[in-house]
Amino acid sequence: MRYVRFVKGGVTVAVSTAACHTLMYAGFAWARDSAAANGDEAFDGAFEFLLTTAASWVLMPLLLWAGMRVMGETGNTLLVAIGGLVWLGLSGYFIDDIDRAGGHIPTLALAAYVLLGTGLAGVGPGRRS
């Protein structure tokens, strides 16, 4: 019965990771386009860059929490807190990789994040009978 929580957590983390990574990819392209349109002067595209980064960092814990709640699981504090902090570190560490044209976070790092989140999802107490 506990395995179902791991599966739900894995699906939630994978979908949340894909959504936040796509948000960053598209948002940083928006920032580059904005900077190019203004002649690449100092700080052009900075607002778009910061907005995209902040949105991704705020969105990840919300998606983790909402995804687990939609699937009927409670007690997701560890997943939401640690998953959000690890996403902040992971996306911050690889921010230059995502920021370049056609760039992405390395697949191995994303897979490690999904595995960590799946494990954290299984640690929670879940529903009480």
Buried (B, 14 or more C-beta within 10 A) or exposed (E): EEEEBBEBBBBBBBBBBEBBBEBBBEBBBBBBEBBEEEEEEEEBBEEBBEEBBEBBBEBBBEBBBBBBEEBEBEBBEBBBBBBBEBBBEBBEEBBEEBBEEEBBBEEEBBEEBBEBBBBBBBBBEBEEE
